[in-house]
Structures are given as C-alpha cells and as structure tokens.
C-alpha cells in the first residue's frame, strides 16, 4: 500500500473549514484567509485523494440569485480521518519540549 502524504497547512485549513459543512471556493478563501491560487489547486488535490467531494448547485438557484453556479465541497469520512490525524500531530508538535542543540539529529551542526 502506498503511503499517503501528510497534509500541509493549506490542506488542513481547508479541511478544518469544511468540517462545519458544505462551502464553495470563495467562501473557503474567506474562512481560511488563503488566496484563490492556493485554495482551488488544493481543492483539486483533496478531491483526487478522496478527502473532499464536490457537487454543483442547481442552475435554478444560481439564476434566482443572478450569479454563476457554485461548486460546493464537503469533507468525506477519509477527509475527517486525515484532518483528525493532522490536528493530533500538530498538538503533539506544539506540546513537545524544545530539544537542546546537542541532542539534534545533526549532532554538532
């Protein structure tokens, strides 16, 4: 089985924002503070990994509001699992004591 790459900051921020329910791209940009050049490519990667799924809203809703259709994203069960693991790892990292320089992996760097 191929090892899954751990999510980075942008992926974690997007998954965390999606935890509260379905969102569309601009909404995710507002919720995370990330630019469109980060959010949209990241959504594509998350979708290809099965961590989010997307669906288009109905044409009628968009027409009523006189705007283009929105693509809504939602977190999958796999996405929830990856997010929980990533948040756990970050909590462990934040709680770790500083390692004295003499005990680093590089030794006498």
C-alpha positions as CSV (number, residue, x, y, z in Angstrom):
1,X,0.0,0.0,0.0
2,X,1.4,3.4,-1.0
3,X,2.0,5.8,1.9
4,X,-0.3,8.9,1.9
5,X,1.5,12.2,2.1
6,X,0.7,14.2,5.2
7,X,-1.4,17.3,4.5
8,X,0.2,20.7,4.7
9,X,-1.1,23.9,6.2
10,X,-3.4,24.8,3.3
11,X,-5.0,21.4,3.2
12,X,-5.5,21.3,6.9
13,X,-7.1,24.8,6.9
14,X,-9.5,23.8,4.1
15,X,-10.4,20.5,5.7
16,X,-11.0,22.3,9.0
17,X,-13.2,24.9,7.3
18,X,-15.2,22.1,5.6
19,X,-15.8,20.4,8.9
20,X,-18.6,22.9,9.6
21,X,-20.5,21.9,6.4
22,X,-20.5,22.5,2.6
23,X,-18.7,25.5,1.3
24,X,-17.8,26.9,-2.1
25,X,-14.4,28.3,-3.2
26,X,-14.8,32.0,-2.3
27,X,-16.4,31.0,1.0
28,X,-13.3,28.8,1.7
29,X,-11.0,31.7,0.8
30,X,-12.8,33.9,3.3
31,X,-12.8,31.3,6.0
32,X,-9.1,30.3,5.7
33,X,-7.6,33.6,4.6
34,X,-5.9,31.7,1.7
35,X,-5.7,33.1,-1.8
36,X,-7.5,31.6,-4.8
37,X,-4.2,30.4,-6.3
38,X,-3.9,28.2,-3.2
39,X,-7.5,27.2,-2.5
40,X,-8.6,26.0,-5.9
41,X,-5.5,23.8,-6.7
42,X,-5.6,22.4,-3.2
43,X,-9.3,21.5,-3.6
44,X,-8.5,19.6,-6.8
45,X,-5.8,17.7,-4.9
46,X,-8.0,17.0,-1.9
47,X,-10.8,15.8,-4.3
48,X,-8.4,13.5,-6.2
49,X,-7.3,12.0,-2.9
50,X,-10.9,11.4,-1.9
51,X,-10.7,13.8,1.1
52,X,-13.4,16.1,-0.3
53,X,-16.2,15.7,-2.8
54,X,-17.8,18.3,-4.9
55,X,-21.2,19.0,-6.4
56,X,-22.6,21.8,-8.5
57,X,-25.7,23.6,-7.2
58,X,-28.8,23.8,-9.3
59,X,-29.0,26.2,-12.2
60,X,-32.3,27.5,-10.8
61,X,-30.7,28.6,-7.5
62,X,-27.9,30.5,-9.3
63,X,-30.3,32.1,-11.8
64,X,-32.6,33.3,-8.9
65,X,-29.6,35.0,-7.3
66,X,-28.3,36.3,-10.7
67,X,-24.9,34.7,-10.5
68,X,-22.9,31.8,-11.9
69,X,-23.4,28.3,-10.4
70,X,-21.3,27.5,-7.4
71,X,-19.4,24.3,-6.8
72,X,-19.8,23.1,-3.3
73,X,-17.3,21.0,-1.4
74,X,-17.8,18.7,1.6
75,X,-15.3,16.7,3.6
76,X,-15.5,12.9,3.3
77,X,-15.0,10.3,6.0
78,X,-11.4,9.9,4.8
79,X,-11.0,13.7,5.0
80,X,-12.2,13.7,8.6
81,X,-9.8,11.0,9.4
82,X,-6.8,12.7,7.8
83,X,-7.8,16.0,9.5
84,X,-8.0,14.4,12.9
85,X,-4.6,12.8,12.5
86,X,-3.1,16.0,11.3
87,X,-4.5,18.0,14.2
88,X,-3.3,15.4,16.6
89,X,0.2,15.6,15.1
90,X,0.2,19.4,15.4
91,X,-0.9,19.2,19.0
92,X,1.9,16.8,19.8
93,X,4.4,19.1,18.0
94,X,3.1,22.2,19.8
95,X,3.4,20.3,23.2
96,X,6.9,19.0,22.6
97,X,9.6,20.4,24.7
98,X,12.5,22.2,22.9
99,X,15.3,19.8,22.1
100,X,18.7,21.1,23.3
101,X,21.1,21.6,20.3
102,X,23.4,18.8,21.4
103,X,20.6,16.3,21.0
104,X,19.5,17.2,17.5
105,X,19.7,14.7,14.7
106,X,22.5,16.6,13.1
107,X,24.7,16.3,16.2
108,X,27.4,19.0,16.2
109,X,25.8,21.1,13.4
